[in-house]
């Protein structure tokens, strides 16, 4: 971890300490729409047996999903606890042979992985923990370097208005003391542990800013709001029968690429393809 920036060290501590337990169950418990929509697109675009790097492994849900499809994985995270947890999770499932390597590294520096060696790269978390735009662009450039021609990138961002919505929901009377911070936040999208303890140091994006981060070097396959109209209520999917929940996910997908669906979503999902070699 000696090569990490001070900010990356702080993010690593955030996940190694206070956020570790939360991350182990977050996707299926709190974000089932985001989880379901992302899995649908992974299944469509990443074939069985593909070579994949997942930067920001979280609780290992996507790692296990892809490993069970026969994909071979590079696991990457700046949190040693999460990285260890995901390796143990895959070992328990009998999927350790699918792990090509486990890297304690930033998404902005993946020098340990050879260029043009992968079919897909997942950045489903790192980009909203990189404050400087230069670091976010480095992460995108690293993903492009690792991918073979026609390889696919999956990248997630968080809607900038999600923080303001949650602040109004939980602490509406705080607005008078946060006037200056809110003005700054609308300009740069940057959060810190003082103002947003659950996420800590983070950059939240917009539907204009986020796809522009990838084009070039990527060609757009899809840009969608992972939860669409469900957003803050998506946990209610867990109270429904599997058949009813799937029908709601169908409606989320039908609206996810519309301006309305993007605007209502908490998470934005960009899917891009590295141009084929000429």
C-alpha positions in Angstrom: 0.0 0.0 0.0 3.0 2.3 0.1 2.4 3.5 -3.4 -1.2 4.6 -2.6 -2.0 8.3 -2.4 -3.1 9.8 0.9 -6.7 9.8 -0.3 -6.5 6.2 -1.4 -5.1 5.2 2.0 -8.1 6.9 3.6 -10.6 5.1 1.3 -8.8 1.8 2.0 -9.2 2.4 5.8 -12.9 3.3 5.2 -13.6 -0.1 3.8 -11.2 -2.0 6.0 -12.8 -0.6 9.1 -16.3 1.0 9.3 -17.7 0.0 5.9 -16.4 -3.6 5.7 -19.4 -5.4 7.2 -21.9 -3.2 5.3 -20.3 -4.0 2.0 -20.6 -7.7 2.5 -24.4 -7.6 2.0 -25.1 -4.3 0.4 -26.0 -5.4 -3.1 -28.7 -8.0 -2.5 -30.0 -6.4 0.7 -30.1 -2.6 -0.2 -29.5 -2.5 -4.0 -31.3 -5.4 -5.6 -32.3 -3.5 -8.7 -28.8 -2.2 -9.3 -27.5 -5.8 -8.8 -30.1 -7.4 -11.1 -29.7 -4.9 -13.9 -25.9 -5.1 -13.8 -26.0 -8.9 -13.8 -28.3 -8.9 -16.9 -25.8 -6.8 -18.8 -22.8 -8.8 -17.6 -24.5 -12.0 -18.8 -25.2 -10.5 -22.2 -21.8 -9.1 -23.0 -19.3 -11.2 -21.1 -19.2 -14.8 -22.5 -18.4 -17.8 -20.4 -14.7 -18.4 -20.2 -13.8 -14.7 -20.6 -10.7 -13.1 -19.0 -11.9 -10.4 -16.7 -10.5 -7.8 -14.2 -12.8 -6.5 -11.5 -11.4 -3.4 -9.9 -13.3 -2.8 -6.7 -14.5 -6.3 -5.7 -16.7 -5.2 -2.8 -18.5 -8.2 -1.3 -17.6 -10.4 -4.2 -21.1 -10.8 -5.7 -20.1 -10.0 -9.3 -16.8 -12.0 -8.9 -18.7 -15.1 -7.9 -21.4 -14.6 -10.6 -18.7 -14.4 -13.3 -16.6 -17.2 -11.9 -19.6 -19.5 -11.9 -19.9 -18.7 -15.6 -16.3 -20.0 -16.1 -14.7 -16.6 -16.4 -11.1 -16.2 -15.1 -10.6 -13.2 -12.9 -8.1 -10.7 -11.7 -9.4 -9.4 -8.3 -8.4 -5.8 -7.5 -9.1 -3.6 -4.5 -7.4 -1.1 -2.3 -9.1 -2.8 0.8 -7.1 -5.7 1.9 -10.0 -7.0 4.0 -12.4 -7.0 1.1 -9.8 -8.6 -1.2 -9.2 -11.4 1.4 -12.9 -11.9 1.9 -13.6 -12.3 -1.8 -10.8 -14.8 -2.2 -12.1 -16.8 0.7 -15.7 -16.6 -0.7 -14.6 -18.0 -4.0 -12.5 -20.7 -2.3 -15.5 -21.8 -0.2 -17.5 -22.0 -3.5 -14.8 -24.2 -5.1 -14.0 -21.4 -7.5 -10.4 -20.6 -6.6 -9.1 -22.0 -9.9 -10.9 -19.1 -11.7 -8.7 -16.5 -9.9 -5.8 -15.4 -12.1 -4.5 -13.0 -9.4 -5.4 -10.9 -6.4 -4.0 -7.4 -6.5 -3.9 -4.8 -3.7 -3.9 -1.9 -6.1 -5.7 1.2 -7.2 -7.8 1.2 -10.4 -5.6 4.0 -11.5 -2.5 1.9 -11.5 -2.8 -1.7 -12.7 0.7 -2.2 -14.0 0.8 -5.8 -12.7 -1.7 -6.9 -15.4 -0.4 -7.2 -19.0 -1.8 -4.9 -21.8 -4.4 -6.1 -24.2 -4.9 -9.3 -22.2 -8.5 -9.1 -21.1 -12.0 -9.4 -22.5 -13.7 -7.3 -19.9 -12.9 -4.8 -17.1 -15.3 -3.9 -14.3 -15.0 -0.5 -12.6 -18.2 -0.8 -10.5 -16.9 1.2 -7.5 -13.5 2.8 -7.9 -14.6 5.8 -10.0 -16.7 7.3 -7.3 -13.8 7.2 -4.8 -11.3 9.1 -7.0 -11.7 12.8 -6.3 -9.4 14.3 -9.0 -10.6 14.0 -12.5 -7.1 13.2 -13.5 -7.2 10.0 -11.4 -10.6 9.0 -12.8 -9.1 9.4 -16.3 -6.1 7.4 -15.4 -8.4 4.5 -14.3 -10.2 4.7 -17.6 -6.9 4.7 -19.5 -5.8 1.7 -17.5 -9.0 -0.2 -18.4 -8.4 0.6 -22.1 -4.8 -0.5 -21.9 -5.8 -3.9 -20.4 -8.6 -4.7 -22.8 -8.2 -6.6 -26.1 -9.6 -4.9 -29.1 -13.5 -5.2 -28.9 -13.1 -5.8 -25.1 -15.9 -4.4 -22.9 -15.8 -1.9 -20.0 -18.5 -1.8 -17.2 -18.2 1.4 -15.1 -20.5 2.7 -12.3 -21.0 6.2 -11.0 -23.3 7.7 -8.4 -25.9 10.4 -9.3 -24.9 13.7 -7.7 -28.4 14.4 -6.6 -28.6 11.2 -4.5 -26.6 12.8 -1.7 -28.9 15.8 -1.6 -32.0 13.6 -1.6 -30.7 11.5 1.3 -29.6 14.6 3.2 -33.1 16.0 3.0 -34.6 12.7 4.1 -32.3 12.3 7.1 -31.3 15.8 8.2 -33.5 18.4 6.5 -32.8 21.0 9.2 -29.0 20.9 8.4 -29.5 22.9 5.3 -28.8 26.3 6.9 -25.3 25.3 8.1 -24.4 23.6 4.8 -25.1 26.4 2.4 -21.5 26.9 1.4 -20.8 23.2 1.2 -23.8 22.6 -0.9 -22.7 25.3 -3.3 -19.3 23.7 -3.6 -20.8 20.2 -3.9 -23.0 21.2 -6.9 -19.8 22.5 -8.6 -17.4 19.6 -8.0 -19.5 16.7 -6.7 -16.9 15.9 -4.0 -17.9 14.4 -0.6 -15.9 13.7 2.5 -16.4 11.8 5.8 -17.5 14.9 7.7 -20.4 15.5 5.3 -21.1 11.9 4.1 -19.9 9.4 6.7 -21.5 6.3 5.0 -19.4 6.8 1.8 -16.5 8.9 3.0 -14.3 10.4 0.3 -16.2 10.2 -2.9 -17.0 11.9 -6.2 -20.6 11.9 -7.4 -21.3 12.6 -11.0 -23.9 13.8 -13.5 -25.5 12.3 -16.6 -23.5 14.7 -18.8 -20.1 14.3 -17.0 -20.0 10.5 -16.6 -20.2 9.3 -20.2 -17.8 12.0 -21.3 -15.2 10.4 -19.0 -15.0 7.4 -21.4 -15.5 8.8 -24.9 -12.8 8.5 -26.2 -11.2 5.9 -25.9 -14.4 3.8 -25.7 -17.4 3.5 -28.0 -20.7 3.5 -26.1 -22.7 0.3 -25.9 -25.2 1.5 -23.3 -25.6 4.2 -20.7 -28.4 3.6 -18.1 -29.7 4.3 -14.7 -29.3 1.1 -12.8 -32.4 1.5 -10.6 -34.5 3.9 -12.8 -37.7 4.8 -10.9 -37.1 2.3 -8.1 -34.0 4.1 -6.7 -34.5 4.7 -3.0 -37.3 2.1 -2.8 -35.5 -0.8 -4.5 -35.1 -2.7 -1.2 -38.8 -3.5 -1.4 -38.0 -5.9 -4.3 -36.9 -8.3 -1.5 -40.4 -8.4 -0.1 -41.9 -9.7 -3.4 -42.2 -13.1 -5.0 -39.3 -13.8 -7.4 -41.8 -13.6 -10.4 -43.1 -10.2 -9.3 -39.7 -8.9 -8.6 -38.5 -9.9 -12.1 -41.4 -8.1 -13.7 -40.4 -4.9 -11.9 -36.8 -5.4 -13.0 -38.2 -5.7 -16.6 -39.8 -2.3 -16.1 -36.6 -0.8 -14.7 -34.8 -2.0 -17.8 -37.4 -0.7 -20.1 -36.9 2.8 -18.6 -33.3 2.8 -17.6 -31.8 4.4 -20.7 -34.5 7.2 -20.8 -33.7 10.7 -19.5 -36.3 10.1 -16.8 -34.8 6.8 -15.8 -31.2 8.2 -15.7 -32.4 11.2 -13.7 -34.2 9.1 -11.0 -31.4 6.5 -10.6 -28.8 6.4 -7.8 -26.3 4.6 -9.9 -25.3 5.3 -13.5 -23.9 2.4 -15.5 -21.7 3.0 -18.6 -20.9 0.1 -20.8 -18.3 0.8 -23.5 -16.4 -1.2 -26.0 -12.7 -0.7 -27.0 -12.6 -0.2 -30.7 -11.6 -3.2 -32.8 -8.1 -3.1 -34.2 -8.0 -1.5 -37.6 
